[in-house]
């Protein structure tokens, strides 16, 4: 039978077939004699050597892998391993508990397989052979060199499997099972198996799945304790990994080394103690953050000081080094030593006699006293923490005299440290921990009077932690310590901090595009202090019935309105149901009071002039504050409360107490914002407030009036978000915005001055098949979005018509005066039920009629101005709040990108048109003696200032936010092209050339030159035209700041000096054509202020830190256009900021001193202008010299 095996193993297909017939093969093994089996193994060995020869393998240097050239050779190896596995199964089934001695040929074959699988980079081969190893390991082999070799390779396989990505917990469990095999390893001998074991063990120490597993810890600590050589390898890896390990995982390392020391033999203990001494050295000498990691590793020894052997170890490893390091000249070493001293105090030999023990204790106390007077604040901070810890942990064994000394250090030194608030904070935190200790917290009855003034500490951190301490004392000692506090001072502090909190919460950082529009600054520490301090003030306030609570609230509100608002917002010691009951009573009181004769005016008028009456003003403050308190009380403060709000019981309660009529009465009155603030936190939906819902709907659709923007932002949009209606409104407006940008793009495409290579957005949601069908797509949406089409043969006439319309808007208090053609009649026909009919009939008729006399390329599409502005304003309000971003960017990413993409090209196109040729101001504007000259004005698609502002604001917000979201979520949108367009736009603005530049700059304005009506009309057109350019450039500065902050632009290619200069030159042109001095100054201040903030941005940006000449050039240009009517305080303020930011002080001072001698500058400036700036410079230079 064995001949059948020998004949079949020569052919791979036959070899595989015989292995598949497992039962038949097992029967063959039973019939074979030992010599026949030996012959099989010899034959298989020869075939294996033939199939795995070097010429049949290939090595990849790139991946450092060795693989088979041909798959057949690999399959032969796998089949060979499978064949051996079946043989091992035969041995297991038939030999039972007998000792097995495998023949020499088998051993040679197995040695060869071990060598091959080590050499190859084939996971399948290794796993198959590993199973084979585990099978042979289960057999009762006679102990010899081969069996030892097998056991070592089992360990190597399990280590490799555990460390691989496919490794499982069961593999680590098996390692623990076979850990005794480690004793067989020949430590200290450099061979392949031993070196592999060192490497794999060291690698496993860096894998969280290994060292976090309990069996993994046991295996590593067992191996570590076996021999000095493996201990050396593991310790090196241990030290290197501790430096980079996530801080939370250091605890696992701590347990490993503790278990190793605890369970090692006496021979290895000295090795482990030497390694622990190294760790102590690292915890003292390393940088503070890294030293803290090593302290964390050693913490497990310090927290088990009750064990005598550990006490001896601590003294042995720390005593030789701790004392001299506590007095080290290097403050960082003193700091590290103090942190360790806290945990090992008092570092006394546990075997010492009583008399010497007291002397050693005195040594430790003296060290603490010296450290409390250390010059370095960080060391004093660590000392304060150390003293508190020692008092808390060792109170019972510390002598009374020593307790008094340590408490005195805390109260009179640490808590009164004038130089660093962190020392005081650390001391208060330590006292808080002592207050939780029921054995010793009664000491506060004696010392509280000495520390109670900390409630008014300048540091918010100290105040916060002290209030927490008082609350803890009230809780644990049943003694109202808050009665000993000066509440008047506390109320002043809370009021001040609450105002600070609100101011910081509303700060706009530089400009909205870099940090998100109106992004709120989170000040967690102030918030935490306000929460704790309001809980302290109201500690006993709610221990009465609901009417008494309401009375107390109103009394508080009358005396301290800000405090009561703060209590309602931050206090957490009143349960939700009780808050709802209290808010309903307060709401009822408010409604009754506002209907009284002397207060009803607040619910009947919306004229702020009524607040000139002091009595009405007081009532306004009182009842508006009361409504704010009610809103705060209704607001759920956590997820548990949010779930409770939706309960049926709460819903019924709200329906009864907060009726719609109360809110309807407040509409268009002084109290509306406050009633609607309450409405925002009532957990009822729009079905309960049908009329309110209709009113809100109308308000959102009339945002273009700009009168209700604040109420929409603060109340209506949040309410619709809560009701789940916001998405539909966003959908409506963003689709209209998409249509608007398509229209703008279409007009731009069909203008005379277009870009040479017109862009095509692959993500265009309307134009998926290219831009050729834009007219078709826009026509389809006319009915849905109320679009008006105008067909003007002469684009010049159209542009001048639009300019006149916009000038008329400005001159008639922004009243909307538009001339519509016959398609305006569609406006009255379109409604939700007739969209399809209008789309198919009236619209097409109009289009066909209009097309008879014009070409397709001359069709201009214009959007309803009100709806367009409404969409811009609504989306701007939505994008300001982060919680709405998910709706906006998750559901409409393509539309958002389409808008960004097209508006980006629109801006490039606009600036290209402006810079295409020299900017020429009509010569007769410069002098009445110059001949009149007709100059063509550039045509702009958008020429309304409101639209420019809102389009730019929305574009920049979308660009910033969507760009960030795309990078975070790896969304595939093209940004490089848009960034390059921004760079081109900046360069285009900087490259604009002005004809007669010197005349424009030096031109003196008189008011009697323009009498001719035609000239006056022309000037009005030019005034409007230049104003539009100024608006575009001024608002574009926001985009420039954002794109610089992104670090996406090659800044060396930009010339901001010319950019600033050109903006001011446009102002000079505006000054020449505008006869209204008040308007001119208004525009000037707007430009000057914006350039000031841009200048500060440039000076503060790190890229320009060393580019002093570049910065001085911009400042120089800025001075040229700083006129004599600019307030001196503003100029002085800017110069002071420049002086702080520019690090090269001497260079900047030389520039200021030489400014008046700079002929290139002064030649453009008026004498009064020069004197004004020189006076300011003299003041600054004098102040600087006096400081020196």
Secondary structure, 3 states (H helix, E strand, C coil): CHHHHHHHCCCHHHHHHHHHCHHHHHHHHHHCCHHHHHHHHHHHHHHHHHHCCHHHEEEECCCCEEEECCHHHHHHHHHHHHHHHHHHHHHHHHHCCCCECCCHHHHHHHHHHHHHHHHCCCHHHHHHHHHHHHHHHHCCECCCHHHHHHHHHHHHHHHHHHHCCCCCHHHHHHHHHCHHHHHHCCCCCCCHHHHHHHHHHHHHCCCHHHHCCHHHHHHHHHHHCCCHHHHHHHHHHHHHHHHHCCHHHHHHHHHHHHHHHHHCCHHHHHHHHHHHHHHHHHHHHCCHHHHHHHHHHHHHHHCCCCCHHHHHHHHHHHHHHHHHHHCCCCHHHHHHHHHHHHHHCCCCCCCCCHHHHHHHHHHHHHHHHHHHCCCCHHHHHHHHHHHHHHHHHHHHHCCHHHHHHHHHHHHHHHCCCCCCHHHHHHHHHHHHHHHCCCCCHHHHHHHHHHHHHHHHCCCHHHHHHHHHHHHHHHHHHCCCHHHHCCHHHHHHHHHHHHHHHHHHHCCCCCCHHHHCCCCCCCCHHHHHHHHHHHHHHCCCCCCCCHHHHHHHHHHHHHHCHHHHHHHHHHCCCCCHHHHHHHHHHHHHHHHHHHCCCCCHHHHCCCCHHHHHCHHHHHHHHHHHHHHHHHHHHHCCCCHHHHHHHCCHHHHHHHHHHCCHHHHHHHCCCCCHHHHHHHHHCCCCCCCCCHHHHHHHHHHHCCHHHCCCHHHHHHHHHHHHHHHCCHHHHHHHHHHHHHHHHHHHHHHHHCCCCCCCCCCCCCCCCCCCCCCCCHHHHHHHCHHHHCEEEECCCCHHHHHHHHHHHHHHHHHCCCCCCCCCCHHHHHHHCCCCCCHHHHHHCHHHHHHHHHHCCCCHHHCEEEECHHHHHHHHHHHHHHHCCHHHHHHHHHHCHHHHHHHHHHHHHHHHHHHHHHHCCCECCCHHHHCCCCCCCCCCCCCCCCCCHHHHHHHHHHHHHHHHHHHHHHHHHCCCCCCHHHHHHHHHHHHHHHCCCECCHHHHHHCCCCCCCCCCHHHHHHHHHHHHHHHHHHHHHHHHHHHHHHHHHCCCCCHHHCCHHHHHHHHHHHHHHHHHHCCCHHHHHHHHHHHHHHHHHHHHHHHHCHHHCCCHHHHHHHHHHHHHCCCCCCCHHHHHHHHHHHHHHCCCHHHHHHHHHCHHHCHHHHCCCCHHHHHHHHHHHHHHHHHHHHHC
